[in-house]
Amino acid sequence: MPHEVHERAEVQDLIDRGIQVVDVLGQEEFEEDHLPGAINLPLRKLETEARRRLDPARPVLVYCWDSV
C-alpha cells in the first residue's frame, strides 16, 4: 500500500529494516548524488525494469530529488 514519507528519520528506519531504495533520476544525476544503497531505475525505465531488478517480496521506497 503506498505511503508517503517525508521525514529523514522515517526514511532511515525503513532503510535499516531492509526496504529497497530506488532513485528515479537519470544516470548522471544518480552518479552525482544518491542515497547510500539506492538502486538507479530512471523513471523512463521504471516500468520495464522494476520486475527484473526489484524483489517483489520487499517494500520499495522511490524517490526523486530535483532542485528545479
C-alpha positions as a Markdown table, in Angstrom:
| # | Residue | x | y | z |
|---|---|---|---|---|
| 1 | Met | 0.0 | 0.0 | 0.0 |
| 2 | Pro | 1.5 | 3.4 | -1.0 |
| 3 | His | 2.7 | 5.6 | 1.8 |
| 4 | Glu | 4.4 | 9.0 | 1.5 |
| 5 | Val | 7.5 | 9.5 | 3.6 |
| 6 | His | 8.9 | 13.0 | 4.2 |
| 7 | Glu | 11.0 | 12.7 | 7.4 |
| 8 | Arg | 14.6 | 11.7 | 7.3 |
| 9 | Ala | 14.3 | 9.6 | 10.4 |
| 10 | Glu | 11.5 | 7.6 | 8.9 |
| 11 | Val | 13.5 | 7.0 | 5.7 |
| 12 | Gln | 16.5 | 5.9 | 7.7 |
| 13 | Asp | 14.3 | 3.5 | 9.7 |
| 14 | Leu | 12.9 | 2.0 | 6.5 |
| 15 | Ile | 16.4 | 1.6 | 5.1 |
| 16 | Asp | 17.5 | -0.1 | 8.4 |
| 17 | Arg | 14.6 | -2.5 | 8.1 |
| 18 | Gly | 15.7 | -3.6 | 4.5 |
| 19 | Ile | 13.5 | -1.5 | 2.2 |
| 20 | Gln | 14.6 | -1.3 | -1.4 |
| 21 | Val | 15.5 | 2.3 | -2.2 |
| 22 | Val | 15.0 | 3.4 | -5.8 |
| 23 | Asp | 16.3 | 6.7 | -7.3 |
| 24 | Val | 14.4 | 7.6 | -10.4 |
| 25 | Leu | 16.7 | 10.3 | -11.7 |
| 26 | Gly | 18.8 | 9.8 | -14.8 |
| 27 | Gln | 22.2 | 8.1 | -14.6 |
| 28 | Glu | 24.2 | 11.4 | -14.5 |
| 29 | Glu | 22.2 | 12.8 | -11.6 |
| 30 | Phe | 22.3 | 9.5 | -9.8 |
| 31 | Glu | 26.1 | 9.4 | -10.1 |
| 32 | Glu | 26.3 | 12.9 | -8.8 |
| 33 | Asp | 24.4 | 12.3 | -5.6 |
| 34 | His | 22.1 | 9.5 | -4.2 |
| 35 | Leu | 21.2 | 7.8 | -1.0 |
| 36 | Pro | 23.6 | 5.0 | 0.1 |
| 37 | Gly | 22.5 | 1.7 | -1.2 |
| 38 | Ala | 20.0 | 3.1 | -3.7 |
| 39 | Ile | 19.2 | 1.4 | -6.9 |
| 40 | Asn | 19.1 | 3.6 | -10.0 |
| 41 | Leu | 16.0 | 3.0 | -12.1 |
| 42 | Pro | 15.4 | 6.1 | -14.2 |
| 43 | Leu | 11.7 | 7.0 | -14.4 |
| 44 | Arg | 11.5 | 6.3 | -18.1 |
| 45 | Lys | 12.8 | 2.7 | -17.5 |
| 46 | Leu | 11.0 | 2.1 | -14.2 |
| 47 | Glu | 8.0 | 0.2 | -15.7 |
| 48 | Thr | 10.1 | -2.1 | -17.9 |
| 49 | Glu | 13.0 | -2.9 | -15.4 |
| 50 | Ala | 11.3 | -2.9 | -12.0 |
| 51 | Arg | 10.2 | -6.5 | -12.2 |
| 52 | Arg | 13.7 | -7.6 | -13.2 |
| 53 | Arg | 15.6 | -5.6 | -10.7 |
| 54 | Leu | 13.4 | -5.5 | -7.6 |
| 55 | Asp | 12.4 | -8.1 | -5.1 |
| 56 | Pro | 8.6 | -8.2 | -5.1 |
| 57 | Ala | 8.6 | -9.6 | -1.5 |
| 58 | Arg | 10.2 | -6.4 | -0.1 |
| 59 | Pro | 8.8 | -2.9 | 0.2 |
| 60 | Val | 10.1 | -0.2 | -2.1 |
| 61 | Leu | 10.9 | 3.4 | -1.4 |
| 62 | Val | 11.0 | 5.5 | -4.6 |
| 63 | Tyr | 12.5 | 9.0 | -4.5 |
| 64 | Cys | 13.5 | 11.8 | -6.8 |
| 65 | Trp | 15.4 | 14.9 | -5.9 |
| 66 | Asp | 15.2 | 17.9 | -8.2 |
| 67 | Ser | 16.5 | 21.4 | -7.4 |
| 68 | Val | 14.2 | 23.0 | -10.0 |
